[in-house]
C-alpha cells in the first residue's frame, strides 16, 4: 500500500545550539499544490536585534503556535502565488461590469472552476446551471466562515455538514433540495479525490441530511377538475391542450421532452413518438405509443403538415423553427388554472401523473405502467405508484366486511 504523502511539516525552532552569534530560525514545510513537491520555509526576522536568550525563545514559541494553528486550519504559505482564471461562479451582472477574468488565490474557488469546466461538456445547460448555483452557494458560505482561502485538503466532513445545516436552518430548504446539494458536492470532492494530490478521501461520504421532509411531487388532477380544465384550455390555448395531451396519453415529461419535441420524431402512420436521448431525462432514446385520442388531436391541429424539422411547440401557437421558452406553457397553464379558481397543487406536470393514475385504475399491470412511464426498473414503478396512488385493491374497495352487523 502506498504511503500517504504529508501535506505539512509543523514548525520547529533551530536555535543553533543556543549560540547567540548564529542566525536562529523557525522552519516548517508545506506541499506545493501545483508541483506536488514539499517546500521549506524559514522565518528568522523575529530574532533580529534581540540579544536576550529568553526573549528569543518567547518569540519563537509565539510564532510556532501561530503558524501551527494556521497550518492545521488549512492556511497555505502559497497564498501570494495568485492565479488568473475564468470565474464560472461569477454572477452575470458582475461578469458584465468587471469582466470574467478574476484574480484569486482562493484554492476552493479555483478548484470549483476547474470542476465546472470539466463537467460543462457532459451536462445539459439546465444541469450545468444547477451545479454552478449550488457550488457558488457553497463557496459563499466558506467565504462567510473565512475558510475559503484555505487549502481544499483542510475541509472536513464537519464543515460540509455545517453548510447543509445552515441551508436547512437559515434558508429553510427541505431534504430533497439538500440531497441535491449533497450529490453535487460529493461529485466535486470525488473529482478532487481522484486527483490524488488534492484529497485522500471524500468528506461528503456518509453525511446524514438535516432539514424537514417535504413532498413537492405534482398531484394528479381529479376527473371533475380535469374536465373543467380541458374545456377551458381547448377554448383558450389549443397548443397548450396538445402539450397536456402528450403528457397524459404518452407520459412525456413537460420540460425538454415535450418542449423540444420535433415533428420528425412523430410517426403518424405507426402511431408512436420517439423521445431522443438529448432531451430525455434518462439520456436514452425511447419510442412510446400514441393512443388514438392523441393522434386525433395532432391531426386536428394539422401537425403532420408542417416542416418535419420544426419544433411541435413553436411561437405563434403553432410549430416553428424555434421552440417555446422554458416556462411558457407552464405559465399559460397556471394562468388558466388560477382564473378557474382551482387548487395550486395542480400543476402543468400533473397531466402526466393523471394519465398514469387513470391507466392504473383501468387495470394496467405494473409492467405495463413501467413501459408507459419508461422507468428503468419495476422497483422504480412500484415506488412511483405507491407514492402517488397508494396500495389499491378492488376487493378492499368493494367487498370489505362491514364494521358492524346491519339492522334487518
VEXDREN-2710 file (C-alpha; in Angstrom, 1 decimal):
% VEXDREN-2710
k/r/px/py/pz
1/UNK/0.0/0.0/0.0
2/UNK/1.4/3.4/-1.0
3/UNK/2.5/5.6/1.8
4/UNK/0.3/8.7/2.3
5/UNK/2.1/11.9/1.4
6/UNK/2.5/14.5/4.1
7/UNK/0.8/17.9/3.4
8/UNK/2.7/19.9/6.0
9/UNK/5.6/19.5/8.5
10/UNK/4.8/21.6/11.5
11/UNK/7.2/24.5/12.5
12/UNK/10.1/24.0/14.9
13/UNK/12.9/26.2/16.2
14/UNK/16.5/25.8/15.2
15/UNK/18.4/27.7/17.9
16/UNK/21.8/26.8/16.6
17/UNK/22.6/25.0/19.9
18/UNK/21.9/28.2/21.8
19/UNK/24.7/30.1/20.1
20/UNK/23.6/33.8/20.0
21/UNK/26.1/34.8/17.3
22/UNK/24.4/32.5/14.7
23/UNK/21.1/33.0/12.9
24/UNK/18.2/31.4/14.6
25/UNK/15.1/30.5/12.6
26/UNK/11.7/28.8/12.8
27/UNK/11.3/26.2/10.0
28/UNK/8.3/24.5/8.5
29/UNK/7.4/22.7/5.2
30/UNK/4.3/22.6/3.0
31/UNK/3.4/20.7/-0.2
32/UNK/3.1/23.0/-3.2
33/UNK/-0.4/22.2/-4.7
34/UNK/0.9/22.9/-8.2
35/UNK/4.0/20.9/-8.3
36/UNK/3.2/18.4/-5.6
37/UNK/6.6/19.0/-4.1
38/UNK/7.4/19.8/-0.5
39/UNK/8.8/23.3/0.0
40/UNK/10.6/24.6/3.1
41/UNK/10.0/27.9/4.7
42/UNK/12.2/29.7/7.3
43/UNK/11.5/32.8/9.5
44/UNK/14.4/34.5/11.1
45/UNK/13.2/38.1/11.1
46/UNK/11.6/37.8/14.6
47/UNK/15.1/37.4/16.2
48/UNK/16.6/40.5/14.5
49/UNK/18.1/42.8/17.1
50/UNK/17.1/40.5/20.0
51/UNK/20.1/39.7/22.2
52/UNK/18.3/38.2/25.2
53/UNK/18.0/34.4/25.1
54/UNK/14.7/34.2/27.0
55/UNK/13.1/36.8/24.7
56/UNK/14.2/34.8/21.6
57/UNK/12.7/31.6/22.9
58/UNK/9.5/33.5/23.8
59/UNK/9.2/34.9/20.3
60/UNK/9.9/31.5/18.8
61/UNK/7.2/29.9/20.8
62/UNK/4.6/32.6/19.8
63/UNK/5.5/32.2/16.1
64/UNK/5.4/28.4/16.3
65/UNK/2.0/28.5/17.9
66/UNK/0.6/30.9/15.4
67/UNK/1.9/29.0/12.4
68/UNK/0.8/25.7/13.7
69/UNK/-2.8/26.9/14.2
70/UNK/-2.9/28.4/10.8
71/UNK/-1.4/25.3/9.0
72/UNK/-3.7/22.9/10.9
73/UNK/-6.7/25.1/9.9
74/UNK/-5.8/24.8/6.2
75/UNK/-3.8/28.1/5.6
76/UNK/-1.2/27.8/2.9
77/UNK/2.0/29.7/2.5
78/UNK/1.4/29.8/-1.2
79/UNK/-1.3/32.5/-1.0
80/UNK/0.9/35.0/-2.6
81/UNK/1.1/32.9/-5.8
82/UNK/-2.1/34.2/-7.3
83/UNK/-3.7/32.6/-10.3
84/UNK/-5.8/34.3/-13.0
85/UNK/-8.7/32.1/-14.1
86/UNK/-12.1/32.3/-15.7
87/UNK/-14.6/32.5/-12.9
88/UNK/-17.6/30.3/-13.8
89/UNK/-19.2/31.2/-10.4
90/UNK/-19.4/34.9/-11.2
91/UNK/-22.9/36.3/-11.3
92/UNK/-23.9/37.6/-14.8
93/UNK/-24.2/41.2/-13.6
94/UNK/-20.7/41.2/-12.0
95/UNK/-19.4/39.5/-15.1
96/UNK/-20.7/42.3/-17.3
97/UNK/-19.3/45.0/-15.1
98/UNK/-15.9/43.6/-14.2
99/UNK/-15.3/41.1/-16.9
100/UNK/-14.9/37.4/-16.4
101/UNK/-11.2/37.4/-15.7
102/UNK/-10.6/37.4/-12.0
103/UNK/-7.5/37.5/-9.8
104/UNK/-7.8/35.0/-7.0
105/UNK/-5.7/32.9/-4.5
106/UNK/-8.7/31.1/-3.1
107/UNK/-8.0/27.5/-3.5
108/UNK/-11.6/26.2/-3.2
109/UNK/-12.9/28.8/-5.8
110/UNK/-10.2/27.9/-8.3
111/UNK/-10.9/24.2/-8.0
112/UNK/-14.6/24.7/-8.3
113/UNK/-14.0/26.5/-11.6
114/UNK/-11.8/23.6/-12.7
115/UNK/-14.5/21.2/-11.9
116/UNK/-17.2/23.2/-13.6
117/UNK/-15.1/23.3/-16.8
118/UNK/-14.7/19.6/-16.5
119/UNK/-18.4/19.0/-16.2
120/UNK/-19.6/21.6/-18.8
121/UNK/-19.2/19.4/-21.9
122/UNK/-21.1/16.4/-20.4
123/UNK/-24.0/18.2/-18.7
124/UNK/-27.1/19.8/-20.2
125/UNK/-27.5/23.6/-19.8
126/UNK/-30.1/23.3/-17.1
127/UNK/-28.0/20.8/-15.1
128/UNK/-24.9/23.0/-15.5
129/UNK/-26.8/26.0/-14.1
130/UNK/-27.8/23.8/-11.1
131/UNK/-24.2/22.8/-10.5
132/UNK/-22.9/26.4/-10.7
133/UNK/-25.7/27.7/-8.5
134/UNK/-25.1/25.2/-5.7
135/UNK/-21.3/25.3/-5.8
136/UNK/-21.5/29.1/-5.8
137/UNK/-23.6/29.0/-2.6
138/UNK/-21.1/26.6/-1.0
139/UNK/-18.2/28.9/-1.9
140/UNK/-20.0/31.9/-0.5
141/UNK/-20.6/30.0/2.8
142/UNK/-16.9/29.2/3.0
143/UNK/-16.1/32.9/2.5
144/UNK/-18.5/33.9/5.3
145/UNK/-16.8/31.4/7.5
146/UNK/-13.4/32.8/6.5
147/UNK/-12.1/29.4/5.3
148/UNK/-12.5/29.8/1.5
149/UNK/-8.8/30.8/1.2
150/UNK/-7.6/27.6/2.9
151/UNK/-6.2/24.6/1.1
152/UNK/-9.1/22.3/0.0
153/UNK/-7.5/19.4/1.7
154/UNK/-8.3/21.0/5.1
155/UNK/-12.1/20.8/4.5
156/UNK/-13.6/18.1/6.7
157/UNK/-17.0/16.3/6.8
158/UNK/-18.0/18.5/9.7
159/UNK/-17.7/21.7/7.6
160/UNK/-19.9/20.2/4.8
161/UNK/-22.4/19.1/7.5
162/UNK/-22.4/22.7/8.9
163/UNK/-23.1/24.0/5.5
164/UNK/-26.1/21.7/5.0
165/UNK/-27.4/22.6/8.5
166/UNK/-27.0/26.3/7.6
167/UNK/-29.1/25.7/4.4
168/UNK/-31.8/23.9/6.4
169/UNK/-31.9/26.3/9.4
170/UNK/-31.4/29.7/7.8
171/UNK/-32.9/29.1/4.3
172/UNK/-35.5/26.5/5.3
173/UNK/-34.5/24.1/2.5
174/UNK/-36.1/20.7/2.6
175/UNK/-34.3/17.4/2.4
176/UNK/-35.0/16.9/-1.3
177/UNK/-33.1/20.1/-2.1
178/UNK/-30.4/19.3/0.4
179/UNK/-29.9/15.9/-1.2
180/UNK/-29.2/17.6/-4.5
181/UNK/-26.6/19.8/-2.7
182/UNK/-25.0/16.7/-1.2
183/UNK/-24.9/14.9/-4.6
184/UNK/-23.2/17.8/-6.3
185/UNK/-20.7/18.3/-3.5
186/UNK/-19.9/14.6/-3.5
187/UNK/-19.2/14.7/-7.2
188/UNK/-17.0/17.8/-6.7
189/UNK/-14.9/16.2/-3.9
190/UNK/-14.8/12.9/-5.7
191/UNK/-13.3/14.6/-8.7
192/UNK/-10.6/16.1/-6.4
193/UNK/-10.0/12.8/-4.7
194/UNK/-9.2/11.1/-8.0
195/UNK/-6.6/13.8/-8.4
196/UNK/-4.7/12.4/-5.5
197/UNK/-2.6/15.5/-5.0
198/UNK/-5.7/17.3/-3.8
199/UNK/-7.6/14.9/-1.4
200/UNK/-7.1/11.5/0.1
201/UNK/-10.8/11.0/1.0
202/UNK/-14.2/12.4/0.1
203/UNK/-15.6/14.4/3.0
204/UNK/-19.2/14.0/1.8
205/UNK/-19.4/10.3/2.4
206/UNK/-21.9/9.1/5.0
207/UNK/-23.4/12.6/5.6
208/UNK/-26.9/12.4/7.1
209/UNK/-29.2/15.1/5.8
210/UNK/-30.8/17.6/8.1
211/UNK/-34.0/19.6/7.4
212/UNK/-37.6/18.8/7.1
213/UNK/-39.1/16.2/4.7
214/UNK/-41.4/17.8/2.1
215/UNK/-43.1/16.3/-0.9
216/UNK/-43.1/18.6/-3.9
217/UNK/-44.4/15.9/-6.3
218/UNK/-47.2/17.2/-8.5
219/UNK/-50.7/15.9/-7.6
220/UNK/-52.8/14.2/-10.3
221/UNK/-55.9/16.1/-11.3
222/UNK/-59.2/14.5/-10.4
223/UNK/-61.5/13.8/-13.3
224/UNK/-64.0/16.6/-12.4
225/UNK/-61.4/19.3/-12.3
226/UNK/-59.7/17.8/-15.4
227/UNK/-63.0/18.2/-17.3
228/UNK/-63.2/21.8/-16.3
229/UNK/-59.6/22.5/-17.3
230/UNK/-59.9/20.6/-20.6
231/UNK/-62.9/22.7/-21.7
232/UNK/-61.2/26.0/-20.8
233/UNK/-57.8/25.1/-22.2
234/UNK/-59.2/23.9/-25.6
235/UNK/-61.1/27.1/-26.0
236/UNK/-58.2/29.5/-25.0
237/UNK/-55.0/27.7/-26.0
238/UNK/-55.1/24.8/-28.3
239/UNK/-51.3/24.5/-28.3
240/UNK/-51.3/24.1/-24.5
241/UNK/-54.0/21.5/-24.8
242/UNK/-51.8/19.4/-27.2
243/UNK/-49.0/19.6/-24.7
244/UNK/-51.3/18.4/-21.9
245/UNK/-52.5/15.5/-24.1
246/UNK/-48.9/14.4/-24.9
247/UNK/-48.2/14.2/-21.2
248/UNK/-51.4/12.5/-20.3
249/UNK/-51.5/9.9/-23.1
250/UNK/-47.8/9.3/-23.8
251/UNK/-46.2/10.3/-20.5
252/UNK/-43.6/12.6/-22.0
253/UNK/-42.1/14.9/-19.4
254/UNK/-43.2/18.6/-19.8
255/UNK/-39.7/20.0/-19.8
256/UNK/-37.4/19.2/-22.6
257/UNK/-39.2/16.1/-23.8
258/UNK/-42.4/18.0/-24.7
259/UNK/-41.0/21.4/-25.3
260/UNK/-38.2/20.2/-27.6
261/UNK/-40.2/17.6/-29.5
262/UNK/-39.8/17.8/-33.3
263/UNK/-42.3/16.8/-35.9
264/UNK/-39.9/14.3/-37.4
265/UNK/-39.9/12.3/-34.2
266/UNK/-43.7/11.7/-34.6
267/UNK/-44.6/8.7/-36.7
268/UNK/-48.2/9.4/-37.7
269/UNK/-48.5/6.2/-39.6
270/UNK/-47.3/3.9/-36.8
271/UNK/-48.8/6.0/-34.1
272/UNK/-45.7/6.5/-31.9
273/UNK/-43.3/9.2/-30.7
274/UNK/-39.5/8.8/-30.5
275/UNK/-38.0/10.6/-27.4
276/UNK/-34.4/11.4/-28.3
277/UNK/-31.6/10.9/-25.8
278/UNK/-30.6/14.6/-26.0
279/UNK/-33.9/15.6/-24.5
280/UNK/-34.9/12.6/-22.4
281/UNK/-34.4/12.6/-18.6
282/UNK/-32.6/9.2/-18.7
283/UNK/-30.4/10.3/-21.6
284/UNK/-31.5/7.3/-23.7
285/UNK/-33.7/7.1/-26.8
286/UNK/-37.1/5.5/-26.4
287/UNK/-40.2/5.1/-28.6
288/UNK/-43.6/5.4/-27.0
289/UNK/-47.1/4.7/-28.3
290/UNK/-49.6/7.4/-29.1
291/UNK/-53.2/6.4/-28.1
292/UNK/-55.8/7.2/-30.8
293/UNK/-57.1/10.2/-28.9
294/UNK/-53.6/11.9/-29.0
295/UNK/-53.2/11.1/-32.7
296/UNK/-56.6/12.6/-33.5
297/UNK/-55.6/15.8/-31.7
298/UNK/-52.4/16.1/-33.7
299/UNK/-54.2/15.5/-37.0
300/UNK/-56.9/18.1/-35.9
301/UNK/-54.1/20.6/-35.4
302/UNK/-52.5/19.6/-38.7
303/UNK/-49.1/19.0/-37.1
304/UNK/-48.3/16.5/-39.8
305/UNK/-48.5/19.3/-42.5
306/UNK/-45.6/21.3/-41.1
307/UNK/-41.8/21.1/-41.8
308/UNK/-40.6/17.8/-40.2
309/UNK/-37.5/19.6/-38.8
310/UNK/-39.6/22.2/-36.9
311/UNK/-40.5/22.0/-33.2
312/UNK/-44.1/21.0/-32.4
313/UNK/-44.3/23.8/-29.9
314/UNK/-43.1/26.9/-31.7
315/UNK/-44.1/30.5/-31.4
316/UNK/-47.5/32.0/-32.5
317/UNK/-49.3/28.9/-31.2
318/UNK/-48.1/26.5/-33.9
319/UNK/-45.0/24.5/-34.9
320/UNK/-41.9/26.6/-35.8
321/UNK/-38.1/26.7/-36.3
322/UNK/-37.6/27.8/-32.7
323/UNK/-39.1/26.2/-29.6
324/UNK/-41.2/28.0/-27.0
325/UNK/-39.4/29.3/-23.9
326/UNK/-38.7/27.1/-20.9
327/UNK/-41.7/28.3/-18.8
328/UNK/-44.1/29.5/-21.5
329/UNK/-46.5/26.5/-21.4
330/UNK/-46.3/26.2/-17.7
331/UNK/-47.2/29.9/-17.2
332/UNK/-50.1/29.6/-19.6
333/UNK/-51.4/26.6/-17.6
334/UNK/-51.1/28.4/-14.3
335/UNK/-52.9/31.4/-15.6
336/UNK/-55.9/29.4/-16.7
337/UNK/-55.9/27.3/-13.5
338/UNK/-55.9/30.4/-11.4
339/UNK/-58.7/32.1/-13.4
340/UNK/-60.8/29.0/-12.7
341/UNK/-60.0/29.2/-9.0
342/UNK/-58.6/25.6/-8.9
343/UNK/-56.0/24.4/-6.4
344/UNK/-52.4/25.5/-7.0
345/UNK/-51.3/21.9/-6.2
346/UNK/-52.4/21.0/-9.7
347/UNK/-49.5/21.9/-12.0
348/UNK/-48.7/21.6/-15.7
349/UNK/-46.8/18.4/-14.8
350/UNK/-49.9/17.0/-13.2
351/UNK/-51.2/15.8/-16.6
352/UNK/-48.5/13.1/-16.8
353/UNK/-49.4/11.7/-13.4
354/UNK/-53.1/11.9/-14.1
355/UNK/-52.6/9.7/-17.2
356/UNK/-50.6/7.2/-15.2
357/UNK/-53.3/7.1/-12.4
358/UNK/-56.1/6.5/-14.9
359/UNK/-54.1/3.8/-16.6
360/UNK/-53.6/2.1/-13.2
361/UNK/-57.3/2.4/-12.4
362/UNK/-58.1/0.8/-15.8
363/UNK/-56.3/-2.3/-14.7
364/UNK/-52.9/-1.9/-16.3
365/UNK/-50.3/-4.2/-14.8
366/UNK/-47.1/-2.7/-13.1
367/UNK/-45.1/-3.8/-16.1
368/UNK/-47.4/-2.0/-18.5
369/UNK/-47.1/1.1/-16.4
370/UNK/-43.4/0.7/-16.2
371/UNK/-43.2/0.6/-20.0
372/UNK/-45.6/3.6/-20.3
373/UNK/-43.5/5.7/-17.9
374/UNK/-40.2/4.5/-19.3
375/UNK/-38.9/3.6/-15.8
376/UNK/-35.6/1.6/-15.8
377/UNK/-36.8/-0.9/-13.2
378/UNK/-40.1/-2.3/-11.8
379/UNK/-38.9/-1.2/-8.4
380/UNK/-39.0/2.5/-9.6
381/UNK/-42.5/2.0/-10.9
382/UNK/-43.7/0.4/-7.6
383/UNK/-42.3/3.3/-5.6
384/UNK/-43.9/5.7/-8.1
385/UNK/-47.4/4.1/-7.9
386/UNK/-47.2/3.6/-4.1
387/UNK/-46.3/7.2/-3.5
388/UNK/-48.9/8.7/-5.8
389/UNK/-51.8/6.3/-6.0
390/UNK/-51.4/4.2/-2.8
391/UNK/-51.9/0.4/-2.5
392/UNK/-55.0/-0.3/-4.5
393/UNK/-57.1/-3.4/-4.1
394/UNK/-60.6/-3.9/-5.6
395/UNK/-61.5/-6.5/-3.0
396/UNK/-60.8/-4.0/-0.2
397/UNK/-62.7/-1.2/-2.0
398/UNK/-65.9/-3.2/-3.0
399/UNK/-66.1/-6.2/-0.7
400/UNK/-64.7/-5.1/2.7
401/UNK/-66.6/-6.8/5.6
402/UNK/-69.0/-4.5/7.5
403/UNK/-67.8/-2.9/10.7
404/UNK/-71.0/-4.0/12.5
405/UNK/-74.0/-6.2/11.8
406/UNK/-76.6/-4.3/9.8
407/UNK/-80.1/-4.0/11.1
408/UNK/-82.6/-6.2/9.4
END
